Amino acid sequence: MAITSSPLLSLLLLALLCHSSSSAAQNHSAVINISAIEAAVRDRAFELLRRTNQLVAVAPLPDHVSAAGAGAEVEASALRVRSNSLWADGVNETAATGAGTAGFTVPPHVVPAPFARRVDVVFVRFLRPGAALFSAPQGYALAAPVVALLAYDVSSGPNGSEVALRALGAPVRVEFGNLSRSPAFNATEAPRCVTFAAASGKAVATHAMASATECTVTGTGHYGVAVRLEVQPPPTPTPTAMRQRWWAWTVVAGAGGVVAVSFLAVTVAGAVRWSRRRRREEMELRALAGEELGRMAVRGSRMPSAKMVRTRPEMEEGSPLPWRR
């Protein structure tokens, strides 16, 4: 049995390892794609913002970005702002898109962490099929392109180190535009804002939306909108399927009844035999306790025996008869 089960166990372990390796490879590929796209957007934004501090559309992107993003379409814009202006006035940048108005609003009292004198604020929209780089929560589907609100320290070098924007007052607002509608969406539940992990593209948190198309966030990060999918009712079984199911249940019940009756019969027979043997042993014990003679075994049978044997008296030769005396 051990020889037979050993190859089966090895095959199961091999299948599990292959599945884990495939999932890890997919996650690693998504991380590389997201990082490559954002690095290309950052470099293009730095190049365009050398000549102006106004909001610029980061386009066109290099050809290798589409290859890295598996054909993902990306829209991006960037703005260079000083930290004191960011603290005093904030930033309000929205633009009209094919799906409505999309953009972000950074309120006053927002600081870069770690501190930077000048900051490039980059807004990236991952259009479909680029949204495949991000995974919606279980039971949900994305209803709008995932966006990334990023910030870079301009004075740290040509590539710029990424910094976080921390809102010490009102929260940062992200506008997603018109949400897509699908018959698969649950119309009774409101959409929810989703926060994605930049390292894996998986959803890590959800919260309620501030309005029909707007989410409040704490600062920089990757955000989206997800809608719960409608739970499809189980299909109604056909008469043929019901008949087959009834026949299967009948066979199972009959086999189970036979097994139960057999087990009960064996149990009753064993109990009767045990009871008879027990009664016979008790009778033997009572018989042995009440007799005075000893017992001896003769060819498998126990028979009574006396401890002493008296010999019958015999007349000696020449002795007179008792009545002649």
PyMOL commands that set and color helices and strands:
alter all, ss='L'
color gray80, all
select helices_A, chain A and resi 2-48+63-68+83-88+130-133+154-156+239-290+322-324
alter helices_A, ss='H'
color red, helices_A
select strands_A, chain A and resi 56-57+74-82+91-97+100-106+110-113+118-126+140-142+146-153+161-167+172-175+192-196+203-208+214-217+221-228+294-298+301-305
alter strands_A, ss='S'
color yellow, strands_A
deselect
rebuild
show_as cartoon
